[in-house]
Amino acid sequence: MTDELRSLLETLDPNARRALRQALVRDQPDRDAIASDLLRFRDQAGDDWADIVDLLTLNPDARRQIVRLLSEMSVEDS
């Protein structure tokens, strides 16, 4: 599962990975605000990203795993 998740995250450009990590390490009210802001775009991409942030907020173990992978990838990008 981790390899598949890593492969999926690698499809994002480094700036998108960095932004996702920054959003996921914030506290719940900040993540809720980020998801709300994404919904304001009123497009499918914004809705999808808002759903991802919300889903990961509800599943802290998955959120920690993704943050860890994104951190590892950030070091590799440097």
C-alpha positions in Angstrom: 0.0 0.0 0.0 2.8 2.4 0.9 4.5 1.9 -2.5 1.2 2.6 -4.3 0.6 5.7 -2.2 4.1 6.9 -2.8 3.7 6.4 -6.6 0.5 8.4 -6.5 2.1 11.2 -4.5 5.0 11.3 -7.0 2.6 12.3 -9.7 2.2 15.7 -8.0 4.8 18.3 -8.7 7.1 19.2 -5.7 5.1 22.5 -5.0 1.8 20.6 -4.8 3.4 18.0 -2.5 4.7 20.8 -0.3 1.4 22.6 -0.2 -0.5 19.3 0.7 2.0 18.5 3.5 1.6 22.0 4.9 -2.1 21.7 4.9 -2.1 18.3 6.5 0.3 19.3 9.4 -2.0 22.1 10.5 -4.6 21.7 13.3 -8.1 20.6 12.5 -9.7 24.1 12.4 -7.0 25.2 9.9 -7.6 22.1 7.7 -11.3 22.7 7.8 -10.7 26.3 6.6 -8.4 25.1 3.8 -11.1 22.6 2.7 -13.7 25.4 2.7 -11.4 27.7 0.7 -10.9 24.9 -1.9 -14.7 24.6 -2.3 -14.9 28.2 -3.3 -13.2 27.4 -6.6 -16.4 25.6 -7.6 -14.6 23.2 -9.8 -14.0 19.5 -9.7 -10.3 19.8 -8.8 -11.1 22.1 -5.8 -13.9 19.7 -4.7 -11.6 16.7 -4.9 -8.8 18.4 -2.9 -11.3 19.5 -0.3 -12.6 15.9 0.0 -9.0 14.6 0.4 -8.3 17.1 3.2 -11.5 16.2 4.9 -11.0 12.5 4.6 -7.5 12.7 6.0 -8.8 14.9 8.8 -11.2 12.0 9.7 -8.4 9.4 9.5 -5.4 10.6 11.5 -3.4 7.4 10.9 -3.6 7.9 7.1 -2.9 11.6 7.5 0.3 10.9 9.5 1.4 8.3 6.9 0.9 10.7 4.0 2.7 13.5 5.9 5.6 11.1 6.6 5.8 10.1 2.9 5.6 13.7 1.8 8.4 14.7 4.2 10.6 11.9 2.9 9.9 13.0 -0.7 10.7 16.6 0.2 14.1 15.6 1.4 14.7 13.6 -1.8 13.7 16.6 -3.9 16.3 18.8 -2.1 
